[in-house]
């Protein structure tokens, strides 16, 4: 089973007992974020209703924070199951053409300063969904 890449601490902008959100190590666009369920669970359907609700609550709040931070109109939300560990990708869309995730060759990121800005724009995440 393939593991998720280890996120640098400076890339993580939200964390609680169950999930963390960080800027992607190999972003498709500026602000590409990964929201990861901490416990290694291979399928989203293995989460309880309460756990799934919390995960989606965090996904929604992080999406809102990205919209405010980046001033984009759309955020792609992708659950691709390419790695057997529950996680969501949130990919900002900067133009009407969007991004073709199948043809894109992302490069490893080294600047995670945007994480501090996104962190400041997250609201109401501390309640379980």
Z-matrix of the N, CA and C atoms (Angstrom, degrees):
N
C 1 1.450
C 2 1.528 1 108.22
N 3 1.312 2 117.28 1 131.08
C 4 1.456 3 122.76 2 179.45
C 5 1.518 4 110.07 3 -78.80
N 6 1.324 5 115.93 4 142.15
C 7 1.457 6 121.06 5 178.61
C 8 1.518 7 110.77 6 -95.76
N 9 1.332 8 115.25 7 156.20
C 10 1.452 9 120.68 8 171.38
C 11 1.520 10 108.78 9 -67.74
N 12 1.342 11 117.92 10 145.31
C 13 1.467 12 118.89 11 174.95
C 14 1.531 13 110.16 12 -61.32
N 15 1.306 14 117.54 13 144.49
C 16 1.460 15 122.31 14 178.31
C 17 1.524 16 109.55 15 -71.94
N 18 1.322 17 117.20 16 123.69
C 19 1.462 18 121.94 17 -179.56
C 20 1.523 19 110.57 18 -83.67
N 21 1.343 20 116.92 19 134.25
C 22 1.467 21 118.54 20 174.07
C 23 1.528 22 110.01 21 -63.56
N 24 1.323 23 117.40 22 146.94
C 25 1.472 24 121.00 23 -178.69
C 26 1.520 25 111.86 24 -55.80
N 27 1.330 26 117.41 25 -36.67
C 28 1.466 27 120.11 26 -178.34
C 29 1.531 28 112.76 27 -69.81
N 30 1.329 29 117.60 28 -14.05
C 31 1.464 30 121.02 29 177.88
C 32 1.523 31 111.99 30 -84.90
N 33 1.334 32 117.60 31 -20.20
C 34 1.468 33 122.07 32 -176.76
C 35 1.522 34 109.67 33 -81.73
N 36 1.335 35 116.38 34 124.63
C 37 1.466 36 119.45 35 -179.30
C 38 1.524 37 113.30 36 -119.74
N 39 1.330 38 117.72 37 -5.92
C 40 1.464 39 120.67 38 172.80
C 41 1.523 40 107.77 39 -147.43
N 42 1.342 41 115.33 40 140.08
C 43 1.460 42 119.50 41 176.60
C 44 1.522 43 108.96 42 -156.34
N 45 1.328 44 115.29 43 138.24
C 46 1.459 45 121.27 44 171.27
C 47 1.529 46 107.64 45 -137.58
N 48 1.301 47 116.79 46 -165.85
C 49 1.464 48 121.38 47 -176.58
C 50 1.534 49 112.86 48 -63.25
N 51 1.341 50 117.13 49 -26.05
C 52 1.466 51 121.60 50 -170.51
C 53 1.523 52 115.09 51 -110.62
N 54 1.333 53 117.12 52 -34.21
C 55 1.461 54 121.44 53 -173.22
C 56 1.525 55 110.87 54 -137.35
N 57 1.326 56 114.14 55 163.38
C 58 1.465 57 119.60 56 166.69
C 59 1.522 58 108.31 57 -139.83
N 60 1.333 59 115.57 58 153.84
C 61 1.459 60 122.52 59 177.83
C 62 1.519 61 107.94 60 -122.91
N 63 1.326 62 115.50 61 135.47
C 64 1.462 63 119.56 62 -178.63
C 65 1.520 64 110.19 63 -147.62
N 66 1.321 65 115.13 64 159.07
C 67 1.451 66 119.71 65 171.52
C 68 1.521 67 107.94 66 -68.24
N 69 1.322 68 115.90 67 141.32
C 70 1.466 69 121.22 68 -177.21
C 71 1.523 70 111.04 69 -65.85
N 72 1.306 71 115.62 70 141.91
C 73 1.457 72 121.75 71 177.04
C 74 1.533 73 110.63 72 -70.61
N 75 1.327 74 116.76 73 -30.88
C 76 1.464 75 123.03 74 177.18
C 77 1.529 76 108.23 75 -125.47
N 78 1.334 77 117.30 76 77.11
C 79 1.467 78 120.58 77 -171.88
C 80 1.526 79 113.61 78 -72.50
N 81 1.332 80 114.86 79 142.93
C 82 1.462 81 121.45 80 172.69
C 83 1.519 82 110.34 81 -80.13
N 84 1.342 83 117.00 82 -35.84
C 85 1.462 84 123.24 83 175.61
C 86 1.526 85 107.94 84 -143.70
N 87 1.334 86 116.48 85 167.99
C 88 1.465 87 120.82 86 176.53
C 89 1.524 88 109.04 87 -59.87
N 90 1.321 89 116.98 88 129.06
C 91 1.457 90 121.70 89 179.19
C 92 1.518 91 114.56 90 91.82
N 93 1.329 92 117.79 91 -1.16
C 94 1.474 93 121.42 92 177.78
C 95 1.527 94 107.63 93 -53.15
N 96 1.307 95 115.14 94 124.21
C 97 1.462 96 122.23 95 -173.84
C 98 1.520 97 110.41 96 -122.14
N 99 1.319 98 115.86 97 146.54
C 100 1.459 99 122.00 98 175.11
C 101 1.527 100 107.53 99 -120.00
N 102 1.327 101 116.08 100 130.03
C 103 1.465 102 122.00 101 176.83
C 104 1.525 103 106.77 102 -112.12
N 105 1.327 104 115.97 103 119.39
C 106 1.465 105 121.99 104 -168.99
C 107 1.525 106 110.74 105 -117.56
N 108 1.332 107 115.65 106 131.66
C 109 1.465 108 121.54 107 170.34
C 110 1.521 109 106.23 108 -75.14
N 111 1.336 110 117.81 109 123.89
C 112 1.471 111 121.05 110 -173.12
C 113 1.529 112 113.34 111 -63.27
N 114 1.316 113 116.78 112 -45.67
C 115 1.463 114 119.48 113 179.42
C 116 1.520 115 108.64 114 -69.09
N 117 1.300 116 116.66 115 136.05
C 118 1.461 117 119.94 116 -178.09
C 119 1.527 118 109.54 117 -73.34
N 120 1.312 119 114.90 118 100.55
C 121 1.463 120 122.99 119 177.03
C 122 1.521 121 106.09 120 -124.04
N 123 1.321 122 117.23 121 129.55
C 124 1.459 123 120.11 122 -171.66
C 125 1.523 124 114.30 123 -85.12
N 126 1.316 125 118.46 124 -18.75
C 127 1.466 126 120.34 125 -176.33
C 128 1.519 127 110.39 126 -136.27
N 129 1.302 128 116.43 127 133.72
C 130 1.464 129 121.79 128 -177.14
C 131 1.529 130 111.64 129 -60.59
N 132 1.331 131 117.22 130 -26.57
C 133 1.466 132 120.88 131 -179.90
C 134 1.530 133 112.54 132 -74.20
N 135 1.323 134 116.61 133 -8.10
C 136 1.467 135 120.34 134 176.14
C 137 1.527 136 112.67 135 -83.65
N 138 1.338 137 116.84 136 -10.41
C 139 1.463 138 120.48 137 176.39
C 140 1.522 139 109.47 138 -74.57
N 141 1.321 140 116.53 139 146.41
C 142 1.472 141 119.72 140 173.09
C 143 1.527 142 108.39 141 -70.46
N 144 1.318 143 117.03 142 166.52
C 145 1.465 144 120.49 143 177.50
C 146 1.525 145 110.93 144 -58.29
N 147 1.320 146 117.22 145 -40.51
C 148 1.468 147 121.38 146 179.64
C 149 1.525 148 110.84 147 -65.90
N 150 1.328 149 116.74 148 -43.86
C 151 1.466 150 120.46 149 179.00
C 152 1.524 151 110.67 150 -64.12
N 153 1.328 152 116.25 151 -45.06
C 154 1.465 153 120.11 152 178.71
C 155 1.529 154 110.08 153 -61.19
N 156 1.316 155 117.06 154 -42.36
C 157 1.462 156 121.00 155 178.24
C 158 1.519 157 111.80 156 -59.86
N 159 1.325 158 116.70 157 -42.41
C 160 1.466 159 120.28 158 178.79
C 161 1.528 160 110.57 159 -65.17
N 162 1.331 161 116.52 160 -46.07
C 163 1.461 162 120.47 161 178.91
C 164 1.523 163 110.85 162 -55.98
N 165 1.325 164 116.76 163 -48.16
C 166 1.461 165 120.00 164 -177.04
C 167 1.526 166 111.69 165 -70.48
N 168 1.329 167 117.79 166 -29.59
C 169 1.464 168 121.56 167 174.19
C 170 1.532 169 109.41 168 -62.65
N 171 1.323 170 116.78 169 -45.12
C 172 1.463 171 120.77 170 178.43
C 173 1.529 172 110.15 171 -65.53
N 174 1.333 173 117.74 172 -44.39
C 175 1.466 174 121.21 173 177.91
C 176 1.527 175 109.72 174 -55.55
N 177 1.320 176 117.31 175 -45.71
C 178 1.463 177 121.77 176 -178.81
C 179 1.528 178 111.62 177 -64.05
N 180 1.322 179 117.61 178 -44.32
C 181 1.471 180 120.85 179 -179.02
C 182 1.529 181 111.59 180 -68.15
N 183 1.321 182 117.02 181 -38.19
C 184 1.464 183 120.16 182 177.48
C 185 1.525 184 109.64 183 -67.92
N 186 1.320 185 117.19 184 -40.17
C 187 1.464 186 120.85 185 176.43
C 188 1.521 187 110.26 186 -58.02
N 189 1.331 188 116.99 187 -46.81
C 190 1.464 189 120.84 188 178.21
C 191 1.525 190 111.23 189 -59.70
N 192 1.329 191 117.08 190 -41.86
C 193 1.468 192 120.90 191 179.51
C 194 1.526 193 111.12 192 -64.38
N 195 1.332 194 117.12 193 -39.60
C 196 1.464 195 120.15 194 177.63
C 197 1.521 196 110.93 195 -65.43
N 198 1.329 197 117.18 196 -41.21
C 199 1.466 198 120.20 197 177.88
C 200 1.529 199 110.71 198 -59.86
N 201 1.330 200 117.46 199 -44.08
C 202 1.469 201 121.25 200 178.99
C 203 1.527 202 111.51 201 -67.24
N 204 1.314 203 116.89 202 -42.47
C 205 1.463 204 121.52 203 -175.29
C 206 1.519 205 112.22 204 -69.69
N 207 1.315 206 116.71 205 -45.62
C 208 1.463 207 121.53 206 -171.29
C 209 1.521 208 113.39 207 -95.43
N 210 1.323 209 116.81 208 -11.67
C 211 1.466 210 122.45 209 -179.16
C 212 1.528 211 111.60 210 54.12
N 213 1.327 212 115.35 211 46.13
C 214 1.462 213 121.75 212 174.29
C 215 1.522 214 108.08 213 -105.60
N 216 1.315 215 116.63 214 159.82
C 217 1.463 216 120.33 215 -179.33
C 218 1.518 217 112.95 216 -88.48
N 219 1.309 218 116.70 217 -25.52
C 220 1.468 219 120.41 218 -174.17
C 221 1.524 220 111.14 219 -132.96
N 222 1.321 221 114.17 220 148.33
C 223 1.465 222 122.28 221 171.08
C 224 1.528 223 106.30 222 -130.78
N 225 1.329 224 116.43 223 118.47
C 226 1.461 225 119.13 224 172.94
C 227 1.522 226 108.12 225 -69.73
N 228 1.318 227 116.77 226 135.68
C 229 1.463 228 122.20 227 175.74
C 230 1.523 229 106.95 228 -115.54
N 231 1.338 230 116.32 229 116.86
C 232 1.460 231 119.87 230 -174.07
C 233 1.522 232 111.53 231 -127.07
N 234 1.313 233 114.43 232 128.27
C 235 1.461 234 121.87 233 170.34
C 236 1.518 235 105.23 234 -117.16
N 237 1.335 236 117.07 235 99.18
C 238 1.461 237 120.02 236 -170.27
C 239 1.517 238 114.10 237 -102.82
N 240 1.320 239 118.94 238 -14.85
C 241 1.462 240 122.39 239 177.67
C 242 1.531 241 113.04 240 58.94
N 243 1.345 242 116.49 241 28.59
C 244 1.461 243 119.64 242 179.13
C 245 1.524 244 112.18 243 -72.32
N 246 1.317 245 115.73 244 -21.82
C 247 1.465 246 122.81 245 174.54
C 248 1.520 247 105.86 246 -124.96
N 249 1.274 248 117.97 247 133.75
C 250 1.472 249 121.75 248 -175.19
C 251 1.528 250 111.79 249 -75.33
N 252 1.336 251 115.32 250 64.62
C 253 1.464 252 123.16 251 178.40
C 254 1.529 253 105.92 252 -154.77
N 255 1.312 254 118.12 253 122.64
C 256 1.465 255 122.33 254 -174.81
C 257 1.525 256 110.38 255 -57.15
N 258 1.338 257 116.02 256 120.85
C 259 1.460 258 122.55 257 175.74
C 260 1.525 259 109.91 258 -162.98
N 261 1.314 260 115.60 259 153.34
C 262 1.461 261 123.39 260 177.51
C 263 1.522 262 109.01 261 -115.70
N 264 1.333 263 116.03 262 146.77
C 265 1.462 264 122.47 263 170.56
C 266 1.524 265 107.54 264 -106.69
N 267 1.320 266 116.85 265 133.06
C 268 1.459 267 122.60 266 172.44
C 269 1.522 268 106.20 267 -116.51
N 270 1.343 269 116.44 268 115.45
C 271 1.462 270 121.20 269 -173.71
C 272 1.524 271 109.36 270 -119.20
N 273 1.337 272 117.51 271 112.44
C 274 1.465 273 120.30 272 178.65
C 275 1.527 274 111.28 273 -62.33
N 276 1.316 275 114.70 274 140.84
C 277 1.470 276 121.49 275 178.27
C 278 1.519 277 107.66 276 -107.62
N 279 1.318 278 116.59 277 118.24
C 280 1.460 279 121.88 278 -174.04
C 281 1.515 280 114.30 279 -97.66
N 282 1.309 281 119.15 280 -14.30
C 283 1.465 282 120.02 281 178.01
C 284 1.522 283 109.35 282 -148.72
N 285 1.312 284 115.90 283 171.83
C 286 1.468 285 120.76 284 -176.55
C 287 1.528 286 112.63 285 -66.23
N 288 1.321 287 117.16 286 -23.86
C 289 1.459 288 120.11 287 179.23
C 290 1.524 289 111.80 288 -71.70
N 291 1.319 290 116.46 289 -27.59
C 292 1.459 291 120.01 290 -178.12
C 293 1.515 292 110.94 291 72.77
N 294 1.317 293 116.39 292 -157.72
C 295 1.462 294 121.80 293 179.27
C 296 1.529 295 107.74 294 -136.01
N 297 1.316 296 115.94 295 134.67
C 298 1.458 297 120.75 296 177.41
C 299 1.526 298 107.82 297 -89.40
N 300 1.324 299 116.11 298 102.54
C 301 1.467 300 120.24 299 -174.75
C 302 1.524 301 112.63 300 -64.96
N 303 1.311 302 117.58 301 -22.40
C 304 1.461 303 120.22 302 -179.01
C 305 1.524 304 112.42 303 -80.22
N 306 1.338 305 117.20 304 -23.52
C 307 1.458 306 120.68 305 -178.61
C 308 1.525 307 113.10 306 -103.50
N 309 1.315 308 117.31 307 -8.26
C 310 1.465 309 122.12 308 -175.38
C 311 1.528 310 110.57 309 -81.15
N 312 1.329 311 115.97 310 138.81
C 313 1.471 312 121.51 311 176.11
C 314 1.526 313 108.54 312 -115.74
N 315 1.335 314 117.36 313 90.02
C 316 1.469 315 119.44 314 -176.52
C 317 1.525 316 112.54 315 -68.75
N 318 1.334 317 114.16 316 150.06
C 319 1.460 318 121.22 317 175.70
C 320 1.523 319 108.59 318 -105.17
N 321 1.316 320 116.82 319 152.64
C 322 1.459 321 121.15 320 -179.00
C 323 1.524 322 110.23 321 -65.43
N 324 1.327 323 115.52 322 131.71
C 325 1.463 324 121.77 323 179.41
C 326 1.522 325 110.31 324 -80.21
N 327 1.332 326 114.95 325 151.20
C 328 1.464 327 119.78 326 175.87
C 329 1.529 328 111.53 327 -129.60
N 330 1.329 329 117.32 328 -16.82
C 331 1.466 330 121.58 329 -179.98
C 332 1.524 331 108.81 330 -107.90
N 333 1.321 332 116.17 331 114.92
C 334 1.459 333 121.31 332 -179.24
C 335 1.524 334 111.69 333 -115.17
N 336 1.335 335 117.08 334 23.60
C 337 1.468 336 120.92 335 -177.58
C 338 1.526 337 112.45 336 -63.28
N 339 1.318 338 117.79 337 -25.51
C 340 1.465 339 121.20 338 177.98
C 341 1.530 340 111.40 339 -60.76
N 342 1.316 341 117.95 340 -25.80
C 343 1.471 342 121.55 341 -178.91
C 344 1.524 343 111.54 342 -57.30
N 345 1.319 344 117.79 343 -38.85
C 346 1.466 345 120.69 344 179.39
C 347 1.521 346 111.99 345 -64.96
N 348 1.316 347 116.86 346 -36.77
C 349 1.464 348 121.11 347 179.64
C 350 1.525 349 110.03 348 -70.08
N 351 1.326 350 117.05 349 -45.48
C 352 1.468 351 120.68 350 179.20
C 353 1.525 352 109.89 351 -61.76
N 354 1.321 353 117.01 352 -43.29
C 355 1.474 354 121.66 353 179.10
C 356 1.530 355 110.54 354 -53.03
N 357 1.313 356 117.15 355 -41.05
C 358 1.456 357 121.60 356 -179.44
C 359 1.518 358 114.23 357 -71.10
N 360 1.322 359 117.32 358 -14.06
C 361 1.463 360 121.61 359 -178.89
C 362 1.523 361 113.94 360 -104.36
N 363 1.323 362 117.83 361 3.71
C 364 1.467 363 120.88 362 177.78
C 365 1.522 364 108.93 363 -85.35
N 366 1.335 365 116.30 364 130.17
C 367 1.467 366 120.77 365 178.45
C 368 1.522 367 110.45 366 -128.99
N 369 1.322 368 116.48 367 149.68
C 370 1.468 369 124.09 368 171.24
C 371 1.522 370 115.05 369 56.25
N 372 1.321 371 118.12 370 40.06
C 373 1.465 372 119.72 371 178.37
C 374 1.514 373 111.44 372 -93.54
N 375 1.313 374 117.85 373 -17.99
C 376 1.460 375 120.62 374 -172.17
C 377 1.523 376 114.70 375 -72.14
N 378 1.320 377 118.67 376 -3.94
C 379 1.463 378 120.39 377 176.66
C 380 1.516 379 109.07 378 -97.32
N 381 1.310 380 118.06 379 138.44
C 382 1.466 381 121.43 380 178.04
C 383 1.512 382 108.95 381 -72.88
N 384 1.345 383 116.07 382 136.82
C 385 1.454 384 122.65 383 -176.47
C 386 1.487 385 115.11 384 -67.88
